[in-house]
């Protein structure tokens, strides 16, 4: 559904926030979120992991 609606989703898992690595999407689709995370103190920053497929990552999680 994310692809159909062209939504740049994040998938929250136990120890990270996953986002899609996709050549069809703009490189800065999550730039504001990543910038926000960098503004936090190091001990509060979430871990962002770029994945090739959110559906597979959801199943694996």
Buried (B, 14 or more C-beta within 10 A) or exposed (E): EEEEEEEBBBBEBEEBBBBBEBEEBEEEBBEEBBEEBEEEEEEEEBEBBEBEEBEEBEEEE
